[in-house]
């Protein structure tokens, strides 16, 4: 069913929002706030609908020509290349405020000015490319169909160059579901995610590294496993942040935008009290814990993922951070630790947010919450506010330009 729709808002998830004649909200990917569009209604629920953009009848002034041809093919790697960068920041700030009000019931959130990315393109230091029988790339928006990516403008140049070689090797990569490519101080790392024992790809790994022609390390990861093997060199790289180097394995998390990560690290560490006690939950490879150790008397870092814990031990030894104690445990089981007296609690959870039992145990004087999902952030802030915390500031950092994703730092005090 075709419909003419005036789009009045932008939603978390990347779609523009309008209303059908009967008042039902409709979500339209590819549209922008302020536009009038023709859409094909593809899905209808009781209270909302989804539509496919057919034609832009009246364009918004924020609309720009996307520089990537794959974006026009429906690649799901990013959602907002058709919007000016200034507009993207505006959308994200509005979405963050809306989520805090709706999900967190925070009437007047203390939003700070957004921190833009110095690079709206060529900023990603890591990406995972799916490998199919005929394509290497990202899934088409809303499907499992692969868009064959020849060039991705979001990637740092070494990754984009390596992607070309991975594409050339595609006929030899049967049994490998995806390739994660990361660039760091040591060069490049390619992690092959496969169903088989990774050791069977050892010869291929050397051949692939030689073809890329840079200092390349190739790791192998069996699907569903938490372990990895170095097939060509060590299965990790070192990443630079705040004047230090951090070992990061193929299975470990590290922020994707190096420049914005520097700002994030600065914001978090400015709240570390001199001579204080700091608890770092979801501590990953030990980034915040090690940076906090320069000022704090004692830091306790909690992480469950084996690869990240191994990296953290190596990073602690390299930094000679003797005042940091690393605990390998599920944060969900750390309510007792959170209930101790801390001067600062650092939270950097995955998209699912922080377990409620931990939030309800927190007694720290200050909490710095780093979030990649505004809806779970809003939910978790509400729990802390109901326990007597005050929300001092909320700041958007644009870690992911051209996409709807956003990074946020919230600061709370008792």
C-alpha positions as CSV (number, residue, x, y, z in Angstrom):
1,X,0.0,0.0,0.0
2,X,1.4,3.4,-1.0
3,X,1.0,6.4,1.2
4,X,2.2,10.1,1.3
5,X,3.7,10.8,4.7
6,X,5.1,13.9,6.4
7,X,8.1,12.9,8.6
8,X,8.3,14.8,11.9
9,X,10.9,13.0,14.0
10,X,13.9,10.7,14.0
11,X,13.9,7.4,16.0
12,X,16.6,5.4,17.8
13,X,17.3,2.8,15.1
14,X,17.9,5.2,12.3
15,X,14.4,5.6,10.8
16,X,12.4,8.8,10.3
17,X,8.9,8.9,11.9
18,X,5.7,10.1,10.4
19,X,1.9,9.3,10.7
20,X,-0.5,7.5,8.4
21,X,-3.9,9.0,7.8
22,X,-5.4,6.8,10.6
23,X,-2.8,8.3,13.1
24,X,-0.6,5.2,13.3
25,X,3.1,6.0,13.5
26,X,5.2,4.8,10.6
27,X,9.0,4.2,10.6
28,X,10.8,4.9,7.3
29,X,14.5,4.1,6.8
30,X,16.1,6.5,4.4
31,X,13.8,9.4,5.3
32,X,14.7,12.5,7.3
33,X,12.8,14.7,9.7
34,X,11.0,17.5,7.9
35,X,10.5,15.7,4.6
36,X,7.4,14.6,2.8
37,X,7.8,11.2,1.2
38,X,6.0,8.5,-0.6
39,X,6.3,5.2,1.1
40,X,5.2,1.6,0.5
41,X,3.7,0.3,3.8
42,X,5.5,-3.1,4.2
43,X,4.4,-4.0,7.7
44,X,1.4,-3.1,9.8
45,X,1.0,-3.7,13.5
46,X,-1.8,-2.6,15.8
47,X,-0.1,0.7,16.9
48,X,2.6,1.3,14.3
49,X,3.8,0.5,10.8
50,X,7.0,0.2,8.8
51,X,7.4,1.6,5.3
52,X,9.9,1.5,2.4
53,X,10.9,4.8,1.0
54,X,9.7,5.1,-2.6
55,X,10.4,8.8,-3.3
56,X,11.3,12.0,-1.5
57,X,8.6,14.5,-2.5
58,X,9.9,17.4,-0.4
59,X,13.5,17.1,0.8
60,X,14.8,18.4,4.1
61,X,17.6,21.0,3.9
62,X,19.8,18.5,5.9
63,X,19.7,15.9,3.1
64,X,23.1,15.4,1.3
65,X,24.3,13.0,-1.4
66,X,25.7,9.8,0.3
67,X,29.3,9.4,-0.8
68,X,29.1,5.6,-0.7
69,X,27.4,3.6,-3.5
70,X,26.8,0.7,-1.1
71,X,24.7,2.9,1.1
72,X,22.4,3.4,-1.9
73,X,22.2,-0.4,-2.3
74,X,20.8,-0.8,1.2
75,X,24.0,-1.7,3.1
76,X,23.2,-2.0,6.8
77,X,26.6,-0.8,7.9
78,X,25.4,2.7,8.5
79,X,22.1,4.5,8.3
80,X,22.6,8.3,8.0
81,X,25.0,9.1,5.2
82,X,22.1,11.0,3.5
83,X,22.1,13.5,6.4
84,X,24.6,16.3,7.0
85,X,27.0,15.6,9.9
86,X,25.6,18.6,11.8
87,X,22.1,17.1,11.5
88,X,23.3,13.7,12.7
89,X,24.6,15.3,15.9
90,X,21.2,17.1,16.3
91,X,19.3,13.9,15.8
92,X,21.4,12.0,18.3
93,X,21.1,14.7,21.0
94,X,17.3,14.7,20.5
95,X,17.1,10.9,20.7
96,X,19.2,10.8,23.8
97,X,17.0,13.4,25.5
98,X,13.9,11.6,24.4
99,X,15.1,8.3,25.8
100,X,16.0,9.8,29.1
101,X,12.6,11.4,29.4
102,X,10.6,8.4,28.2
103,X,12.5,5.4,29.6
104,X,14.2,7.2,32.5
105,X,11.4,9.6,33.5
106,X,14.0,12.3,33.8
107,X,12.1,15.5,33.0
108,X,15.0,17.8,32.4
109,X,18.2,15.8,31.8
110,X,21.4,17.9,32.3
111,X,22.6,17.5,28.7
112,X,26.0,18.8,27.8
113,X,27.1,19.9,24.3
114,X,27.8,16.8,22.1
115,X,31.4,15.9,21.4
116,X,31.7,15.5,17.6
117,X,34.0,13.0,15.9
118,X,37.1,14.7,14.4
119,X,36.6,12.4,11.5
120,X,33.0,11.8,10.2
121,X,34.5,9.2,7.9
122,X,37.5,6.9,7.9
123,X,37.3,6.6,11.7
124,X,36.7,2.9,12.4
125,X,39.8,1.0,13.7
126,X,37.9,-2.3,13.6
127,X,35.1,-4.0,11.7
128,X,33.7,-7.5,11.1
129,X,32.9,-8.4,7.5
130,X,30.6,-11.4,6.8
131,X,31.8,-13.8,4.2
132,X,29.2,-15.5,1.9
133,X,29.4,-17.7,-1.2
134,X,29.3,-14.7,-3.5
135,X,29.9,-11.7,-1.3
136,X,32.0,-10.1,1.5
137,X,30.4,-7.3,3.4
138,X,27.5,-6.2,5.7
139,X,24.0,-7.4,5.8
140,X,21.4,-5.4,3.9
141,X,19.2,-3.3,6.3
142,X,16.7,-5.5,8.0
143,X,17.8,-8.8,6.4
144,X,20.5,-11.5,6.3
145,X,21.3,-10.7,2.6
146,X,24.9,-9.7,2.1
147,X,25.8,-6.5,0.3
148,X,29.2,-7.1,-1.4
149,X,31.4,-4.3,-0.1
150,X,34.2,-3.2,-2.3
151,X,35.0,0.0,-0.3
152,X,33.8,1.3,3.0
153,X,34.3,5.0,3.8
154,X,33.9,4.4,7.5
155,X,37.1,2.4,7.8
156,X,40.5,3.6,8.5
157,X,42.5,3.2,5.2
158,X,44.5,0.1,6.2
159,X,41.3,-1.8,6.9
160,X,39.8,-0.7,3.6
161,X,42.9,-1.9,1.8
162,X,42.9,-5.2,3.6
163,X,39.2,-5.7,2.8
164,X,40.1,-5.7,-0.9
165,X,42.5,-8.6,-0.3
166,X,40.0,-10.5,1.8
167,X,37.5,-10.2,-1.0
168,X,40.1,-11.6,-3.5
169,X,40.6,-14.6,-1.2
170,X,36.8,-15.2,-0.8
171,X,36.9,-18.5,-2.9
172,X,39.5,-19.9,-0.5
173,X,37.5,-18.9,2.6
174,X,34.9,-21.7,2.6
175,X,34.0,-22.5,6.2
176,X,34.9,-19.0,7.4
177,X,31.8,-17.0,8.4
178,X,33.4,-13.6,8.9
179,X,36.7,-11.8,9.1
180,X,37.3,-9.1,11.7
181,X,40.0,-6.6,10.7
182,X,41.6,-4.3,13.2
183,X,44.4,-1.7,12.8
184,X,46.7,-0.8,15.7
185,X,50.2,0.1,16.6
186,X,51.6,-3.2,15.4
187,X,49.9,-3.1,12.1
188,X,46.8,-5.1,11.1
189,X,45.1,-8.1,12.7
190,X,42.7,-10.3,10.7
191,X,40.6,-12.7,12.8
192,X,39.0,-15.5,10.9
193,X,35.7,-16.7,12.5
194,X,35.1,-20.3,11.4
195,X,33.1,-23.5,12.2
196,X,36.2,-25.7,12.1
197,X,39.3,-26.0,14.2
198,X,41.2,-22.8,13.3
199,X,44.5,-24.7,12.9
200,X,43.4,-26.0,9.5
201,X,43.6,-22.5,8.2
202,X,47.3,-21.9,9.2
203,X,48.7,-22.2,5.7
204,X,45.9,-19.9,4.4
205,X,46.7,-17.4,7.1
206,X,50.3,-17.0,6.0
207,X,49.2,-16.7,2.4
208,X,46.6,-14.1,3.3
209,X,49.1,-12.0,5.4
210,X,51.6,-12.0,2.6
211,X,49.0,-10.9,0.1
212,X,47.9,-8.0,2.3
213,X,51.5,-6.9,2.2
214,X,51.6,-5.1,5.6
215,X,52.6,-6.2,9.1
216,X,49.7,-8.5,9.5
217,X,48.7,-10.9,12.3
218,X,46.1,-13.5,11.6
219,X,44.1,-15.2,14.4
220,X,41.6,-18.0,14.2
221,X,38.4,-18.2,16.3
222,X,36.1,-21.2,16.3
223,X,32.4,-20.1,16.3
224,X,30.9,-20.1,19.7
225,X,34.3,-20.4,21.4
226,X,35.9,-18.0,23.8
227,X,39.4,-19.1,22.8
228,X,41.5,-18.2,19.8
229,X,44.7,-19.2,18.1
230,X,47.5,-17.2,16.5
231,X,47.7,-18.6,13.0
232,X,50.3,-16.0,11.8
233,X,51.8,-14.1,14.6
234,X,50.2,-13.4,18.0
235,X,46.4,-13.2,18.2
236,X,46.4,-9.7,19.5
237,X,47.4,-6.1,18.6
238,X,48.4,-3.1,20.7
239,X,46.2,0.0,20.6
240,X,47.3,3.5,21.7
241,X,45.2,5.5,24.1
242,X,46.0,8.4,26.5
243,X,49.8,8.0,26.0
244,X,49.7,4.2,26.8
245,X,49.6,1.0,24.8
246,X,46.9,-1.6,25.5
247,X,47.0,-5.2,24.3
248,X,43.7,-6.1,22.6
249,X,43.0,-9.7,21.5
250,X,40.8,-10.6,18.5
251,X,38.0,-11.5,21.0
252,X,38.4,-8.4,23.2
253,X,36.4,-5.1,23.0
254,X,38.1,-1.8,22.4
255,X,36.4,1.4,21.3
256,X,36.1,1.7,17.5
257,X,36.9,5.4,17.1
258,X,40.4,6.2,18.3
259,X,40.1,10.0,18.4
260,X,36.8,10.0,20.3
261,X,38.2,7.3,22.7
262,X,40.8,9.8,23.7
263,X,38.1,12.3,24.7
264,X,36.2,9.6,26.5
265,X,39.2,8.5,28.5
266,X,39.9,12.1,29.5
267,X,36.3,12.6,30.7
268,X,36.3,9.4,32.8
269,X,39.7,10.0,34.4
270,X,39.0,13.6,35.4
271,X,36.5,12.2,37.9
272,X,39.1,9.9,39.6
273,X,39.8,11.2,43.1
274,X,43.4,11.6,44.1
275,X,44.2,8.9,46.6
276,X,40.7,7.4,46.4
277,X,39.2,3.9,45.9
278,X,37.8,3.1,42.5
279,X,35.7,0.1,41.3
280,X,35.7,-0.5,37.6
281,X,32.9,-2.9,36.5
282,X,32.9,-4.4,32.9
283,X,36.6,-3.4,32.9
284,X,37.5,-5.2,29.6
285,X,41.2,-5.1,28.8
286,X,41.8,-2.8,31.8
287,X,41.8,0.6,30.0
288,X,40.0,2.7,32.6
289,X,41.4,0.8,35.5
290,X,45.0,1.4,34.4
291,X,44.3,5.1,33.6
292,X,42.6,5.5,37.0
293,X,45.6,3.9,38.8
294,X,47.7,7.0,38.1
295,X,45.6,9.0,40.6
296,X,43.8,6.5,42.8
297,X,45.1,4.7,45.8
298,X,43.3,1.5,45.0
299,X,41.5,0.2,41.9
300,X,39.5,-3.0,41.6
301,X,38.6,-4.1,38.1
302,X,35.9,-6.8,37.3
303,X,35.7,-8.6,34.0
304,X,34.4,-12.0,33.0
305,X,35.5,-12.6,29.4
306,X,38.7,-14.8,29.4
307,X,40.4,-13.1,26.4
308,X,39.8,-9.6,27.9
309,X,41.1,-10.8,31.3
310,X,44.3,-12.2,29.7
311,X,44.8,-8.9,27.9
312,X,44.2,-7.0,31.1
313,X,46.8,-9.0,33.0
314,X,49.3,-8.3,30.3
315,X,48.4,-4.6,30.3
316,X,48.6,-4.3,34.0
317,X,52.1,-5.9,34.0
318,X,53.2,-3.5,31.2
319,X,51.9,-0.5,33.1
320,X,53.3,-1.7,36.4
321,X,50.0,-0.8,37.9
322,X,50.5,-2.5,41.3
323,X,47.5,-0.7,42.9
324,X,45.1,-2.4,40.5
325,X,43.5,-5.8,41.5
326,X,41.8,-7.7,38.7
327,X,38.8,-9.9,39.5
328,X,37.6,-12.4,36.9
329,X,33.9,-12.6,37.6
330,X,30.5,-12.0,36.2
331,X,29.4,-8.5,37.1
332,X,25.9,-9.8,37.8
333,X,27.5,-11.7,40.8
334,X,29.3,-8.6,42.0
335,X,26.6,-6.9,44.1
336,X,28.5,-7.5,47.3
337,X,31.6,-5.8,45.9
338,X,29.5,-2.9,44.6
339,X,28.1,-2.4,48.1
340,X,31.5,-1.6,49.6
341,X,32.5,2.0,50.1
342,X,34.1,3.4,46.9
343,X,34.9,7.0,46.0
344,X,34.2,6.3,42.3
345,X,32.4,3.5,40.4
346,X,33.0,3.3,36.7
347,X,30.4,1.4,34.7
348,X,31.0,0.5,31.0
349,X,28.5,-2.3,30.3
350,X,27.4,-3.8,27.0
351,X,24.2,-2.8,25.3
352,X,22.1,-4.8,27.8
353,X,23.1,-2.4,30.6
354,X,24.0,-3.1,34.2
355,X,22.2,-5.8,36.3
356,X,19.6,-4.3,38.6
357,X,20.9,-6.1,41.7
358,X,24.3,-4.4,41.2
359,X,22.7,-1.0,40.8
360,X,20.6,-1.4,43.9
361,X,23.8,-2.3,45.9
362,X,25.9,0.7,44.8
363,X,27.0,3.0,47.6
364,X,29.9,4.9,45.8
365,X,30.2,8.6,46.3
366,X,30.2,9.1,42.5
367,X,29.3,7.0,39.5
368,X,30.6,7.5,35.9
369,X,28.4,5.5,33.6
370,X,29.7,4.9,30.0
371,X,26.9,3.7,27.8
372,X,26.4,2.6,24.1
373,X,22.6,2.3,24.4
374,X,20.5,5.2,25.5
375,X,17.4,3.1,26.4
376,X,19.3,0.9,28.9
377,X,21.2,3.9,30.2
378,X,17.9,5.7,30.9
379,X,16.5,2.6,32.6
380,X,19.6,2.2,34.8
381,X,19.9,5.9,35.7
382,X,16.3,5.7,36.9
383,X,17.3,2.9,39.4
384,X,20.2,5.0,40.7
385,X,18.1,8.2,40.9
386,X,15.5,6.3,42.9
387,X,18.2,5.3,45.3
388,X,19.2,8.9,46.1
389,X,21.8,9.7,43.5
390,X,21.7,13.0,41.6
391,X,22.4,13.2,37.9
392,X,25.1,15.8,37.4
393,X,25.7,15.6,33.7
394,X,25.0,13.6,30.5
395,X,27.2,14.0,27.5
396,X,26.9,12.5,24.0
397,X,30.2,11.5,22.3
398,X,29.8,10.7,18.6
399,X,31.8,7.5,18.5
400,X,29.8,6.2,15.5
401,X,29.3,8.9,12.8
402,X,26.9,8.0,9.9
403,X,25.0,5.6,12.1
404,X,22.3,6.0,14.7
405,X,24.5,4.5,17.5
406,X,25.7,6.9,20.2
407,X,28.1,6.8,23.1
408,X,27.1,8.6,26.3
409,X,28.8,9.5,29.6
410,X,26.6,10.1,32.6
411,X,27.9,11.4,36.0
412,X,26.0,10.9,39.2
413,X,26.8,11.8,42.8
414,X,25.2,11.0,46.2
